Amino acid sequence: MPIPAMRNRPRTKHKRTKQYAGAANSMFKVCFITASFFIVMTIIFEYSVMALN
């Protein structure tokens, strides 16, 4: 149901909102990947320190 309602809106407004949504989604993905990478690295570092000690 939401797709036809969005299709009835003006083209420029729809394109602009879609562009902003895509940019926000990509930024969120990059932030999430970076955060998960740092968390994994921290866990590996902690385990290596525990193993050495």
C-alpha positions in Angstrom: 0.0 0.0 0.0 2.7 2.6 0.7 4.3 2.3 -2.8 1.3 3.7 -4.8 0.9 6.5 -2.2 4.6 7.5 -2.7 4.2 7.2 -6.5 1.5 9.8 -6.5 3.7 12.5 -4.9 5.7 15.0 -7.0 8.7 13.3 -8.7 11.3 15.8 -7.4 10.2 15.5 -3.8 10.2 11.7 -4.0 13.6 11.6 -5.6 15.1 14.0 -3.0 13.7 12.0 0.0 14.8 8.8 -1.6 18.3 10.2 -2.1 18.5 11.4 1.5 17.3 8.0 2.8 19.8 6.1 0.7 22.7 8.4 1.9 21.6 7.9 5.5 21.3 4.1 5.0 24.8 3.9 3.5 26.3 6.1 6.3 24.6 3.8 8.9 26.0 0.8 7.2 29.5 2.2 7.2 29.3 3.2 10.8 27.9 -0.2 11.8 30.7 -2.0 9.9 33.3 0.2 11.5 31.9 -0.3 15.0 31.6 -4.1 14.6 35.2 -4.2 13.2 36.5 -2.2 16.2 34.6 -4.4 18.6 36.0 -7.6 17.1 39.5 -6.2 17.1 39.1 -5.2 20.8 37.9 -8.7 21.7 40.8 -10.3 19.8 43.3 -8.0 21.5 41.8 -8.8 25.0 42.0 -12.5 24.3 45.6 -12.3 23.1 46.6 -10.3 26.2 44.9 -12.8 28.4 46.6 -15.7 26.6 50.0 -14.0 27.0 49.5 -13.3 30.7 
